[in-house]
């Protein structure tokens, strides 16, 4: 349990680390941001497939394929419904906000809320990984999510500061988005621990949510500023890095 709690804090803390970096690099170029976010997308893609979806097939028994497919689509549909309620991240990340223009503050806060809501299923994915009992794979999943959270934390800072939010309140908002992930990790762990029968579905559900985030949010954002080539290779590098980690730790 202590390992799960420490990992949850680490996954959520990665957002805070990203926020601190964001304070240092307040005016990141789109190219740099796209490369980092694409690398994170590759990491998450590998973590979803290798750490969640493939284990779901292994644990599912005779109905493993049906359960896994159902879980993937259920996870995707769940986030699709969430997207109906909150703005798409890639629409708001690219929003140009003039310094101290308070009329844009509500849009920025919606952006932060969107990140926080999307962090919940990511945290659940990390928790479900530990609930499966496969610690090495659980660390791969958690590591992939943590790497993705760093650039996510970075992109929170500049829009909020530009909208006139004080640095202290900006940092608190970043911490809250990370805290949501900690809560999600604990929910995922306890849910699977209490009802191990749901493990195959829970694994594929978490994998589906991660695939949805990569496809619907991360890739469109990284390909929206003319850096498609670099972003594509960065995604491949991220995927291969996680593939190597999976082989070495497996």
C-alpha positions in Angstrom: 0.0 0.0 0.0 2.9 2.4 0.8 4.3 1.8 -2.7 0.9 2.6 -4.3 0.6 5.8 -2.2 4.2 6.9 -3.0 3.6 6.2 -6.7 0.3 8.1 -6.6 2.1 11.1 -5.1 4.8 10.7 -7.8 2.4 10.6 -10.6 0.5 13.6 -9.3 3.7 15.4 -8.4 4.9 15.1 -12.0 2.3 17.8 -12.9 3.7 20.0 -10.2 7.2 19.5 -11.5 6.0 20.4 -15.0 4.4 23.5 -13.5 7.7 24.6 -11.9 9.4 24.1 -15.3 6.6 26.1 -16.8 7.4 29.1 -14.5 11.0 28.9 -15.8 10.1 28.7 -19.5 7.0 30.9 -19.5 7.2 31.5 -23.3 7.9 28.0 -24.6 8.0 27.8 -28.4 5.3 25.7 -30.0 7.9 23.5 -31.5 9.5 22.6 -28.2 6.1 22.0 -26.6 5.0 19.8 -29.5 8.2 17.7 -29.3 7.9 17.1 -25.5 4.1 16.4 -25.7 4.6 14.0 -28.6 7.3 12.1 -26.7 4.8 11.8 -23.8 2.1 10.7 -26.2 4.4 7.8 -27.4 5.1 6.9 -23.8 1.4 6.8 -23.0 0.6 4.9 -26.1 3.1 2.1 -25.2 2.0 2.1 -21.6 -1.7 1.7 -22.7 -1.0 -1.2 -25.0 1.8 -3.0 -23.1 0.8 -2.3 -19.6 -3.0 -2.4 -19.7 -4.5 -3.9 -22.9 -2.2 -6.9 -23.3 -2.5 -7.8 -19.6 -6.2 -7.5 -19.9 -6.2 -10.2 -22.6 -4.0 -12.4 -20.4 -6.2 -12.1 -17.3 -9.5 -12.4 -19.2 -9.5 -16.1 -19.8 -11.8 -17.5 -22.5 -13.8 -14.3 -22.8 -10.6 -12.2 -22.7 -10.9 -10.7 -26.2 -14.6 -9.7 -25.7 -13.9 -8.2 -22.3 -10.9 -6.3 -23.5 -12.6 -4.9 -26.6 -15.6 -3.9 -24.5 -13.4 -2.2 -21.9 -11.4 -0.2 -24.5 -14.6 1.2 -26.1 -16.2 1.8 -22.7 -13.1 3.8 -21.7 -13.2 5.8 -24.9 -16.9 6.5 -24.7 -16.5 7.6 -21.1 -14.0 10.2 -22.0 -16.0 11.2 -25.1 -18.9 12.0 -22.8 -16.6 14.0 -20.5 -15.4 16.0 -23.6 -19.1 16.9 -24.2 -19.0 18.7 -20.8 -15.6 20.3 -20.8 -13.5 21.9 -23.6 -11.0 20.0 -25.7 -7.5 20.5 -24.4 -6.0 21.1 -27.9 -8.5 23.9 -28.6 -7.5 25.8 -25.4 -3.8 25.1 -25.3 -3.4 26.9 -28.6 -5.5 29.9 -27.5 -3.6 33.2 -27.7 -4.2 35.1 -24.5 -3.0 38.7 -24.1 -1.3 39.6 -20.8 -3.8 40.5 -18.0 -6.8 40.1 -20.3 -9.3 39.0 -17.6 -12.1 38.3 -20.0 -10.1 35.3 -21.1 -9.8 34.1 -17.5 -12.9 31.9 -17.6 -11.5 30.1 -20.7 -8.2 29.5 -19.0 -9.9 28.1 -15.9 -12.0 25.8 -18.1 -8.7 24.6 -19.7 -7.3 23.8 -16.2 -10.6 22.1 -15.2 -10.4 20.0 -18.4 -6.9 18.9 -17.5 -8.0 18.0 -14.0 -10.9 15.9 -15.2 -8.7 14.1 -17.8 -6.2 13.3 -15.0 -8.8 11.3 -13.1 -8.9 8.3 -15.5 -5.1 8.5 -16.0 -4.8 8.1 -12.2 -7.2 5.2 -12.2 -5.1 3.6 -14.9 -2.0 3.8 -12.6 -4.0 2.4 -9.7 -5.5 -0.5 -11.7 -1.9 -1.4 -12.8 -0.9 -1.9 -9.1 -4.2 -3.7 -8.4 -3.3 -6.3 -11.0 -0.3 -7.4 -8.8 2.2 -7.0 -11.6 4.5 -4.4 -10.0 6.9 -4.0 -13.0 4.1 -3.3 -15.4 2.4 -1.0 -12.9 5.6 1.1 -12.7 5.8 1.3 -16.5 2.2 2.6 -16.6 2.8 5.0 -13.8 6.1 6.2 -15.3 4.4 6.8 -18.7 1.6 8.8 -17.1 4.1 10.8 -15.0 6.2 11.6 -18.1 3.0 12.8 -19.8 2.1 15.0 -16.8 5.3 17.0 -16.9 4.5 18.8 -20.2 0.9 19.0 -19.1 1.9 20.9 -16.0 4.1 23.1 -18.1 1.3 24.2 -20.5 -0.9 25.3 -17.6 1.4 28.1 -16.4 1.7 30.5 -19.3 -2.0 30.9 -20.1 -2.9 31.5 -16.5 -0.2 34.1 -15.9 -1.1 35.8 -19.1 -4.7 36.0 -18.0 -3.6 37.9 -14.9 -3.7 35.1 -12.3 -1.1 35.5 -9.6 1.8 33.1 -9.6 0.8 31.6 -6.3 -2.8 30.9 -7.4 -1.5 29.5 -10.7 0.8 27.1 -8.8 -2.1 26.0 -6.5 -4.3 25.3 -9.6 -1.5 23.1 -11.0 -1.2 21.3 -7.7 -5.0 20.6 -7.7 -4.8 19.0 -11.1 -2.0 16.7 -9.8 -4.1 15.9 -6.7 -6.9 14.7 -8.9 -4.5 12.1 -10.3 -3.5 11.0 -6.8 -7.2 10.4 -6.0 -7.7 8.5 -9.2 -4.8 6.2 -8.5 -6.2 5.3 -5.1 -9.7 4.7 -6.6 -8.3 2.4 -9.3 -6.2 0.4 -6.8 -8.9 -0.1 -4.3 -11.6 -0.9 -6.9 -9.5 -3.7 -8.4 -8.3 -5.0 -5.0 -11.8 -5.3 -3.7 -13.3 -6.9 -6.8 -10.5 -8.8 -8.6 -13.1 -10.2 -11.1 -13.3 -6.8 -12.8 -9.6 -6.7 -13.4 -9.6 -7.6 -17.1 -12.3 -5.0 -17.9 -10.7 -2.4 -15.6 -7.3 -2.8 -17.3 -8.8 -2.4 -20.8 -11.1 0.4 -19.7 -8.0 2.3 -18.4 -6.2 1.5 -21.6 -9.1 2.8 -23.7 -9.1 6.1 -21.8 -5.4 6.6 -22.4 -5.7 5.7 -26.1 -8.5 8.3 -26.4 -6.5 11.0 -24.7 -3.5 10.3 -27.1 -5.6 10.3 -30.2 -8.2 13.0 -29.4 -6.1 15.5 -27.4 -2.3 15.0 -27.7 -1.7 14.1 -31.3 -4.0 16.9 -32.7 -2.3 19.4 -30.4 1.2 18.4 -31.5 0.3 18.5 -35.2 -1.4 21.9 -35.2 1.6 24.2 -35.5 3.5 22.9 -38.5 5.8 20.5 -36.5 4.2 17.3 -37.6 7.5 15.6 -38.7 9.4 16.3 -35.5 6.3 15.4 -33.4 5.9 12.1 -35.2 9.5 11.0 -34.6 9.2 12.2 -31.0 6.2 10.0 -30.5 8.1 7.0 -32.0 11.0 7.6 -29.6 8.6 7.8 -26.6 7.0 4.5 -27.7 10.3 2.8 -28.2 11.7 4.0 -24.9 8.7 2.4 -23.1 9.0 -0.8 -25.2 12.7 -1.1 -24.1 11.7 -0.6 -20.5 9.0 -3.2 -20.8 11.4 -5.8 -22.2 14.1 -5.0 -19.6 11.7 -5.1 -16.6 9.5 -7.9 -17.9 
